[in-house]
Amino acid sequence: MATSCPTTQQYAAPETLGLETRDRVRKDAIKLLNGMPEGNGRLVIDLAQTTNVDSAGLGALMLIQRHAADRRQSVSLVNTNDEIRFLLMLTKLDELFEPAPAESTG
């Protein structure tokens, strides 16, 4: 049986993931997750342009991941810089996400 729903969606995170952007990011990501089949879906959050993440931004990522888990979907973080990878490790959120190293442009 064919389905018209994509099973992978990509979301480009803003330059600053924090207090002022958390609601928009969370709502946009949840809309993408809800557009995929429950039990089969992967949201890829691209952090290539993100340079600042605060506790509100981390909270938004946690809520996105929790929503995905409730729907039996997954969330991956890609193009994380060293600072964001360290922050995820320090807060033990790296156990929820699978951050990938930034892709080389050369």
N, C-alpha and C positions, 0 to 999 in steps of 0.2 A: 504494500500500500504506500503510495507516494504522499509526501506531505509538503506543503508550501512553506512551512515554518523553518527558518534556518536553525541549525543546532549550535552555531557559533556566532557570536556578535562581538564587535570590538567597540570600545569606548575610549576616546582620547581625553584623559584627565586634564584639567586646567593647570596653568603655571603654579598657582597657589591652591593647595587643597587644605582648606581650613574653615574657620568659623563663617566667613562670608560666602563660601562656595559649597559647603557641605550639603545643604538641603537640595540644591540643584543637582549635584553629582549623584546623591542618593536616589532622587526621584528619576533621573535619567537612566541610571543603571537598573533600577527595579523595573522600569518600563521595558527595557531591553530583555531582562530576565523573564518577565511575564509574557513577552512575545514569543518565547521559545517553549517547546513542549516540556511539560513537567516530567521530571525523571530523565531528561535528555537535553542538556543545554550547557554551554560554556560561555561565560562572559570573560573577555580578555580586556583588561584595563591597561591601556598604554600610558605609561608615566614618563614618556620621553621628554615632554615639555614641562613636566612638573619639577619645580626647584624647591618649593617650600611645602612642608607638611607639618601641621600642628596636631594637638590632641583631638581637636574637633574633626580634622581630616581622617585621623586614624579611627575615630569612632564611626565615621561614615563608611569607611572600608569594612569595619566589623559588621555593621548593619547590613551592608550589601552582601557580605559573605553569609551571614545568618539567613537572610531571605533566600539566597541560592540554596543553602543546605536544606531549608524547609521544603523547597521544591525539588530536592535531589538533583541539583545542578552544581556546577563548579565555577569558581572565579580564579582567574590567573592574572598575575601582575607581570607585565613585561616592560622592558627598557627602564628598569629602575636604576637610579644612579647609586654610587657607593653610600652616600649619606642616607638615602631612603632604605637601602638594604640593611644598614647598620641599625636604623631606627626600628625596623621591623624585627630584627633579631633581638634588640634590647628589650622590646616590649613583648617578645615571644609570639608576635603575630606571624612570624615567618612559618610557624607551624600550621597556620590556617591557609596561607597562600603559597604559591610556588613562584617566587620572584625569579626572573631570568636576568642574566647579565645584559647590559646595554649592547645593542647591536653595533658593530663597527661600521663606520660610514666610508671607510677607505678601501 
